Amino acid sequence: MKDMRTAIIDIGSNTVRLVMYRYSKDEGLREFGNMKKVARLRTYILPSGEMSEEGIQLLQDLLQSFKQILEDYNIKDIKIAATAAVRQATNNTEIVQRMQQQLGMTVDVLSEEEEAYFGFLAVVNSMSTPSAVTIDIGGGSTEITLFKNKKLLKTHSFPFGTVSLKQNYVKNTIITEEEKKRLRSFLRQQFMSLPWIVDVTLPIIGIGGSSRNIGQVYQQKIDYPISDVHHFEMTKQNIDTLKLELGSMSYEQLKNLDGLSADRADIIVLALEAFAALMEVVNSKHFQISKKGLREGLIINRVAGSNVTAFDKYNVFNINARRIAFEYGRSEEEVMLLSNLAEQLYREVCHLEVFHYNEAHLELIKRAAKLYAIGEYIELDSASQHTFYLIANQAIPGITQIERMKIALLASYKNKEYFERFVQPFFNWFSKEEQKDLRDFGAILKFVYGLNISKRNAASRVTLEKTDEEIVCIVTTKRNAVAEEYQANRHKKHLERLFKCDLKIKFEVEGWNE
C-alpha cells in the first residue's frame, strides 16, 4: 500500500474536531495535525427534536473553515463522521444534504452500533488489556462495550451525555448535592439495565475527552513523573476522591484547574459521576484511560480496508516497536537479530541457573532489545539519555505505562550509575528486587548490542559454557567480526558482575572448522 494522507472530521455533541493522519508501511500510522472547536451542538436541539438553524449554520461555518485548512494541506481523502447531536436531530437528513449542497462535503451519520464499534477498535489496537468494559461519554450519548480476549461481545448506546445530563439535571453552572443524588440514581438505573455488565469485575476503559481530562487532573494532583494518560490506571478510590474534590470546587476554580480544559469545567463532575456509577455496577476496581477513540477507530478501519495486514490487535507492541525503530534508523533485520540474540543469551544464563526462567522477563528483554540505544540516532555520545527520554515520554501502544518505563530503563542501560539516575523519579514504582532484575537484564542487552556494533548482522548464535574457573561465551558469526569482538570484550565486565566470575569470549565463524 502506498503512502496515504487522510483527514477525519469528528462532529461530536460537544466539540467538532479535525485530525490529519498519514500512513505508510514502514512509518505506520502517524497523526500530524489536530484542531478542534467547542460547538456544543447538543444545545441547539429544539424541544421539537430538530436542530435549530443557528446550530446548522454553526456546523456549516466550522466545516467550511476545516475545508479551507484541508485545501492548504492538500488532503483529498476525507472522512466526516457525525455522532449523537446530528444523529438525534429529527432533521438530520436535511443537515447532511445541506453540507453536501453548500460545501460539497459528505457527512456520514454514524449509527449507535458503529460509534461503539469504532471506539472498541481503537482500544484493542492501542492497549494490552485483553478484556474490559469501555465507556465513551460524549456530549449527547454514552457508548458502552464489553469485550473479552479482544473480541467484541456486546455494545449499547445510551441517549445521554455530559451536555444533555447538564441540561436535564443541573439548573445553574455547577451541580448541587441534591442534583447529584438524582443524577446518581438515574445513572445507576441506566447501567443496571445492561445485565451483561453487572458484576463482571473487569477493568473499565474510559474513551474520549472527559476521561483524558480526568487522568490529566489526577496526574497533576499526585505530581506524576510523566505527562501522558494513555493506559494510565486509576483505582475506584482515586475516582471517588477526585469526584469529591472537584465536586466541591466553584466554576472559576475548575476553569483554572491544571490538566482540565476550560470548556469542560461545567461538565467534568458529571463525567466523574458516570464513571463512578459504572464502576459500581461492573464491580470494577480499575479505571484505565485510552487516548485513542472514535477518530482512531475510523482511521484504522479506513487503512485496514486497503491493507488488511496494517494492524494486528494481538501484536500491538511489536508493530509499534518496528515503527519506532524505523523512525530512528534501525532496519527490521537488525531489530529481529537483537531480539533473537537477547533471547538466546537470556536462556543460556537461565541454563547456568544465574536466573530463574520467567516468560514475562523474557518477553520484556526481547521487547527492550528492539529499541535498545535508539538514541544513537540523535547523538552517539548521549545515546543512553536520548534513548530513555524517547521511550519514557511517548505513548507506545500495546504496553502499560509501567511496562514502558521498564523498557526505557533496559533499552537505555549504560551502567549502574545511569540506571539509578533514570529510575529515581520512578523509584517507588519498582521493588528493590525488580530494580536489580532490570539492571541485570540491562547488562545482557548492552552486551548483546555490542555483538552487532558494525550493523552488518554478522552474529547468528550465542552460547555459554561453564568451566571450573570461568564462563566461556561462544559467539557464532557468519563472517569475521573484529568490531564485534572488540566491543564484546569491552563490555564483558557487565556480565562478569552478573556471573561473579571471569568471562572468556570466543568468536567462531560458521563452517570455519569444516
ZIGI-V731129 format. One record per residue. N is the residue number from 1. SS is DSSP state (2 for helix, 1 for strand, 0 for the rest). PHI is phi in whole degrees, 0 to 359 (NA if undefined). PSI is psi in whole degrees, -180 to 180 (* if undefined). Layout:
N,SS,PHI,PSI
N,SS,PHI,PSI
//
This chain:
1,0,NA,128
2,0,287,167
3,0,300,141
4,1,228,148
5,1,236,123
6,1,225,146
7,1,243,138
8,1,246,125
9,1,250,119
10,1,254,109
11,1,267,95
12,0,265,179
13,0,280,-24
14,0,255,-47
15,1,230,158
16,1,243,125
17,1,230,141
18,1,248,125
19,1,232,133
20,1,249,136
21,1,233,156
22,1,227,150
23,1,224,137
24,1,216,160
25,0,300,-44
26,0,281,-43
27,0,277,-20
28,1,75,-156
29,1,266,126
30,1,229,137
31,1,270,131
32,1,232,6
33,1,197,139
34,1,209,117
35,1,224,142
36,1,220,158
37,1,223,127
38,1,285,118
39,0,243,-30
40,0,48,54
41,2,301,-26
42,2,300,-29
43,2,285,-10
44,2,264,6
45,1,280,120
46,0,282,163
47,0,305,-27
48,0,286,-13
49,0,101,-12
50,0,275,152
51,1,279,135
52,0,291,163
53,2,299,-36
54,2,298,-42
55,2,293,-42
56,2,296,-42
57,2,294,-38
58,2,300,-45
59,2,297,-43
60,2,299,-42
61,2,295,-40
62,2,295,-45
63,2,295,-36
64,2,298,-43
65,2,293,-39
66,2,293,-36
67,2,299,-42
68,2,294,-38
69,2,297,-44
70,2,294,-32
71,2,294,-38
72,2,296,-37
73,2,275,-7
74,0,58,46
75,0,257,122
76,0,259,-31
77,1,274,110
78,1,229,134
79,1,241,120
80,1,248,119
81,1,239,130
82,1,251,141
83,0,247,-136
84,2,302,-44
85,2,301,-45
86,2,284,-41
87,2,300,-40
88,2,278,-14
89,0,289,130
90,0,291,-17
91,0,255,33
92,2,294,-30
93,2,297,-42
94,2,297,-41
95,2,298,-47
96,2,298,-45
97,2,297,-39
98,2,293,-41
99,2,295,-34
100,2,290,-45
101,2,288,-42
102,2,277,-33
103,2,242,-13
104,0,70,28
105,0,245,128
106,0,270,120
107,1,255,124
108,1,263,122
109,1,272,112
110,0,287,140
111,0,287,167
112,2,300,-42
113,2,294,-40
114,2,295,-43
115,2,299,-44
116,2,295,-41
117,2,297,-44
118,2,293,-34
119,2,296,-45
120,2,301,-44
121,2,300,-40
122,2,293,-42
123,2,295,-50
124,2,289,-18
125,0,262,10
126,0,221,-6
127,0,229,158
128,0,265,-8
129,0,299,120
130,0,283,-31
131,0,218,138
132,1,190,170
133,1,252,129
134,1,254,151
135,1,224,128
136,1,237,99
137,1,262,112
138,0,262,-156
139,0,280,-33
140,0,235,-5
141,0,209,162
142,1,228,119
143,1,261,133
144,1,240,134
145,1,228,157
146,1,235,125
147,1,227,147
148,1,227,135
149,0,52,37
150,0,65,23
151,1,247,128
152,1,288,125
153,1,253,-42
154,1,216,149
155,1,221,152
156,1,205,145
157,1,238,123
158,1,268,140
159,0,278,41
160,0,219,149
161,0,214,-171
162,2,296,-39
163,2,289,-45
164,2,291,-34
165,2,296,-40
166,2,296,-42
167,2,299,-37
168,2,270,-25
169,2,238,-11
170,0,241,119
171,0,282,-44
172,0,252,-155
173,0,288,-44
174,0,248,140
175,0,290,139
176,0,269,170
177,2,296,-39
178,2,294,-40
179,2,294,-34
180,2,298,-42
181,2,300,-44
182,2,294,-41
183,2,295,-44
184,2,299,-42
185,2,299,-43
186,2,297,-48
187,2,297,-44
188,2,298,-43
189,2,299,-42
190,2,295,-48
191,2,291,-33
192,2,293,-17
193,0,287,-7
194,0,254,92
195,0,299,-22
196,0,282,-5
197,0,249,-10
198,0,291,121
199,0,58,31
200,0,279,-10
201,0,55,32
202,0,264,161
203,1,299,151
204,1,262,133
205,1,247,119
206,1,270,130
207,1,245,144
208,0,103,176
209,2,297,-36
210,2,294,-44
211,2,292,-39
212,2,298,-44
213,2,297,-40
214,2,297,-42
215,2,298,-42
216,2,295,-42
217,2,297,-45
218,2,293,-39
219,2,297,-40
220,2,297,-41
221,2,298,-37
222,0,258,10
223,0,55,51
224,0,298,136
225,0,285,-10
226,0,230,151
227,0,254,78
228,0,201,132
229,0,254,-7
230,0,294,126
231,0,67,18
232,0,287,141
233,1,239,136
234,1,238,154
235,1,268,169
236,2,300,-39
237,2,296,-39
238,2,300,-45
239,2,297,-46
240,2,296,-41
241,2,296,-45
242,2,295,-37
243,2,300,-42
244,2,292,-43
245,2,293,-48
246,2,290,-32
247,2,292,-18
248,0,263,0
249,0,271,155
250,0,279,168
251,2,299,-42
252,2,296,-40
253,2,296,-41
254,2,294,-39
255,2,298,-28
256,0,259,10
257,0,284,128
258,0,300,131
259,0,95,-16
260,0,256,127
261,0,294,135
262,2,301,-32
263,2,287,-8
264,2,253,7
265,0,301,-34
266,0,270,-5
267,0,235,-6
268,2,294,-36
269,2,294,-33
270,2,295,-41
271,2,296,-42
272,2,299,-40
273,2,298,-40
274,2,294,-44
275,2,297,-44
276,2,296,-42
277,2,296,-42
278,2,294,-41
279,2,298,-37
280,2,294,-44
281,2,293,-43
282,2,285,-19
283,0,62,51
284,0,254,142
285,0,256,-6
286,1,231,130
287,1,241,112
288,1,255,152
289,1,245,132
290,1,250,127
291,0,284,-17
292,0,263,139
293,0,209,-140
294,2,307,-49
295,2,296,-42
296,2,294,-37
297,2,297,-40
298,2,296,-44
299,2,287,-35
300,2,299,-45
301,2,297,-38
302,2,291,-44
303,2,292,-44
304,2,297,-24
305,2,296,-27
306,2,259,-20
307,0,214,98
308,0,291,-16
309,0,264,3
310,0,294,-30
311,0,227,151
312,0,214,105
313,0,295,-17
314,0,265,1
315,0,220,42
316,2,295,-47
317,2,297,-47
318,2,298,-37
319,2,298,-43
320,2,283,-31
321,2,296,-40
322,2,297,-40
323,2,296,-45
324,2,294,-44
325,2,300,-42
326,2,297,-41
327,2,300,-31
328,0,252,32
329,0,80,21
330,0,252,131
331,0,283,156
332,2,296,-35
333,2,297,-42
334,2,293,-40
335,2,302,-47
336,2,292,-38
337,2,297,-47
338,2,299,-41
339,2,296,-43
340,2,293,-44
341,2,295,-39
342,2,296,-41
343,2,296,-44
344,2,301,-47
345,2,292,-39
346,2,299,-45
347,2,296,-38
348,2,294,-41
349,2,296,-40
350,2,295,-38
351,2,299,-33
352,0,277,2
353,0,66,25
354,0,284,-38
355,0,245,155
356,0,268,126
357,0,302,134
358,0,217,121
359,2,300,-39
360,2,294,-38
361,2,295,-42
362,2,299,-44
363,2,297,-41
364,2,298,-46
365,2,297,-43
366,2,296,-39
367,2,293,-45
368,2,294,-33
369,2,300,-34
370,2,292,-21
371,0,242,10
372,0,299,129
373,0,59,32
374,2,296,-19
375,2,294,-12
376,2,301,-27
377,2,299,-31
378,0,272,-50
379,0,198,126
380,0,297,-47
381,0,295,-28
382,0,247,29
383,2,301,-39
384,2,297,-48
385,2,298,-44
386,2,294,-39
387,2,298,-47
388,2,299,-46
389,2,297,-45
390,2,298,-40
391,2,279,-43
392,2,292,-26
393,0,248,26
394,0,223,143
395,0,290,120
396,0,251,109
397,0,302,144
398,0,99,-4
399,0,222,155
400,0,282,171
401,2,293,-35
402,2,292,-41
403,2,297,-40
404,2,297,-39
405,2,291,-36
406,2,298,-44
407,2,296,-40
408,2,298,-42
409,2,293,-39
410,2,287,-46
411,2,291,-19
412,0,257,6
413,0,298,126
414,0,240,-49
415,0,196,178
416,2,298,-39
417,2,299,-48
418,2,295,-41
419,2,303,-48
420,2,294,-32
421,2,293,-44
422,2,289,-36
423,2,281,-14
424,2,308,-49
425,2,293,-16
426,2,245,19
427,2,305,-40
428,2,283,-8
429,2,286,-27
430,0,231,141
431,0,288,168
432,2,300,-38
433,2,295,-42
434,2,296,-40
435,2,296,-39
436,2,295,-44
437,2,301,-44
438,2,296,-40
439,2,297,-44
440,2,295,-42
441,2,293,-37
442,2,298,-39
443,2,298,-39
444,2,298,-45
445,2,293,-38
446,2,298,-42
447,2,294,-47
448,2,300,-42
449,2,299,-35
450,2,294,-21
451,0,285,-2
452,0,222,36
453,0,296,-27
454,0,273,-2
455,0,63,25
456,0,261,0
457,0,54,44
458,0,278,-37
459,1,288,141
460,1,235,-23
461,1,205,147
462,1,224,129
463,1,227,159
464,1,236,139
465,1,230,136
466,1,254,130
467,0,247,-177
468,0,294,-34
469,0,258,-25
470,1,203,175
471,1,248,135
472,1,254,125
473,1,257,118
474,1,256,118
475,1,253,116
476,1,267,131
477,1,234,162
478,0,275,-17
479,0,202,174
480,0,303,140
481,0,221,68
482,2,295,-43
483,2,298,-41
484,2,293,-39
485,2,295,-42
486,2,299,-47
487,2,293,-40
488,2,299,-42
489,2,290,-30
490,2,294,-37
491,2,258,4
492,2,294,-21
493,2,300,-30
494,2,294,-39
495,2,284,-33
496,2,297,-37
497,2,295,-36
498,2,291,-44
499,2,279,-20
500,0,60,36
501,0,199,173
502,1,290,150
503,1,237,126
504,1,252,134
505,1,246,130
506,1,236,128
507,1,258,129
508,1,232,131
509,1,276,134
510,0,306,130
511,0,75,5
512,0,297,-33
513,0,270,-3
514,0,281,*
//
